[in-house]
Amino acid sequence: MKNPFLSLLRTLHAWGGLTLCLLLMLISFTGTLLVWKDNYLRLTEPAARVAFTPTPEALAVIGAAVDRQFDPAQVLGIRFATEELPLTQVLLDEERYAYLDTQGAIIDEWQGNGRIEEWLFDLHHRLLLGNLGLSIAGIAGCAAFILVLAGVIVFWPMRRGWRHGLVPRSSERPALLASHRNLGIVLALPLLLSFITGAILAFPTQVEDWYLREVRLDEDYSNAMVEGLDSLEGAQNATWLTAMQRTAAVFPGATLRTAQVPNAFSAYRILGVQQQNEWNRSGMSQVYIDTDGGWMDLRIDALNAPLPVRLFNDVTPLHTARIGQLWYKVLLTLSGAGLFLLSALGLVSFVKRYTRQLA
């Protein structure tokens, strides 16, 4: 006798998969390519292949070059060159961007998705549809998460069918379904991780407000931001070099990753670092230095933040494979390629079923 609950889940999985399969194939293909974005840049940009050590002295040269070449009011942020990818990216207003070499010289400027890798990111993240595409991708991630769970539950009573393997033995529908089922079980955990982190990145403000509101209202969380500050003052202690040296001193062993420049809206030079054993390479540990008075106002230690904050900070590196480990990039590559194949097998199986019924 058929289990009505499993029948309902099987129907949900089949029709939901049909609805999402083409979108998932697109997202998985573009996401797999984006895992290797830095490798592509090193291959195509000579400036990305030079030897570079991101010391405060070397990065201060780049910071000063940004000040010379761009209006501070237009600079939204700086992502500094790293040893692995010695290109500095400057984020400007009106969706403009620039790449600088290790001496601070501009090697490219573009707007929006004016470079192929940025177009690919826009296609993956927003489907080239702006905020509407971002919402569609986020909702699709949530729906795909549910589909994977439904597929795992439906598979369990048929788990002995695992002996059929991952590769279809023929083009017949039962063989395709067996491979689809088995491949889905193998990829279930990495896919669930990719779907939930992708959905969070599609709605970061909403999730952050819901998930971290209570944590950030806690007095201990705020008090921790004024611990570990140095006592230097004076505008001479707020230049690029001295600010970077001070940041390195209060975060020993950390690597400088990002910066925000002082402008009409803020007098702070904000420097972000990645500490040892911290996955996020976006500079979540930060130092705020007032450029007028030179004092250090805030020191945000992301590595020792409350657990919910640390988990939220890890969403981006887990989704993009930017944790500095080759094995994880390979894992997400295999997961992305597997999702493409999984969606294709499901689509062909579905089409074969209904074309046979109509014949």
Secondary structure as GFF3:
##gff-version 3
##sequence-region A 1 359
A	DSSP	alpha_helix	4	34	.	.	.	ID=ss1
A	DSSP	alpha_helix	37	44	.	.	.	ID=ss2
A	DSSP	three_ten_helix	46	49	.	.	.	ID=ss3
A	DSSP	alpha_helix	56	69	.	.	.	ID=ss4
A	DSSP	three_ten_helix	72	74	.	.	.	ID=ss5
A	DSSP	beta_strand	75	79	.	.	.	ID=ss6
A	DSSP	beta_strand	88	92	.	.	.	ID=ss7
A	DSSP	beta_strand	96	100	.	.	.	ID=ss8
A	DSSP	beta_strand	106	111	.	.	.	ID=ss9
A	DSSP	alpha_helix	116	126	.	.	.	ID=ss10
A	DSSP	alpha_helix	130	155	.	.	.	ID=ss11
A	DSSP	three_ten_helix	156	164	.	.	.	ID=ss12
A	DSSP	alpha_helix	173	202	.	.	.	ID=ss13
A	DSSP	alpha_helix	204	216	.	.	.	ID=ss14
A	DSSP	alpha_helix	219	223	.	.	.	ID=ss15
A	DSSP	three_ten_helix	224	226	.	.	.	ID=ss16
A	DSSP	three_ten_helix	235	237	.	.	.	ID=ss17
A	DSSP	alpha_helix	240	250	.	.	.	ID=ss18
A	DSSP	beta_strand	255	260	.	.	.	ID=ss19
A	DSSP	beta_strand	268	274	.	.	.	ID=ss20
A	DSSP	beta_strand	285	290	.	.	.	ID=ss21
A	DSSP	beta_strand	296	300	.	.	.	ID=ss22
A	DSSP	three_ten_helix	302	304	.	.	.	ID=ss23
A	DSSP	alpha_helix	307	313	.	.	.	ID=ss24
A	DSSP	alpha_helix	315	320	.	.	.	ID=ss25
A	DSSP	alpha_helix	326	358	.	.	.	ID=ss26
###
